[in-house]
Amino acid sequence: MKTKTIQITAGSGPAECNWVVAKVLKVLLKEVTNEKLNYTLLHQEKGQENGTVRSATVQLAGDDKR
């Protein structure tokens, strides 16, 4: 089983960047689930506004058959 680690971050960008990180994370996790891959959310830092994410680190695991 191969693993990959992905980090999504807003860096020092404005609050709008935190909103984008939250949306990208949501889409990523939906696609990973649809592809029947395993994932572990290693780290998630909340953004300043409700429902936003400043950064997230996700580890993906799956068979190397693609």
C-alpha positions, 0 to 999 in steps of 0.5 A, spaced: 500 500 500 502 506 497 501 513 501 502 520 499 501 526 504 498 532 501 498 539 505 493 545 503 494 551 506 492 559 506 499 561 508 499 568 510 493 570 506 487 573 507 481 570 510 478 569 503 484 564 503 481 560 509 475 559 505 478 556 499 482 551 503 476 549 507 472 548 500 478 544 497 479 540 503 471 538 502 472 536 495 478 532 496 475 528 501 469 527 497 473 525 491 478 520 495 472 517 498 469 516 491 475 512 489 475 508 495 482 510 498 483 511 505 485 517 508 487 520 515 486 527 517 493 528 520 492 536 522 487 541 521 487 548 523 481 552 524 481 559 520 479 566 523 471 565 520 466 560 522 467 554 517 474 556 514 480 552 515 487 555 515 491 549 513 490 541 513 494 535 512 491 529 509 495 522 508 492 518 503 493 510 502 491 505 497 493 500 492 498 502 486 494 499 481 492 505 477 
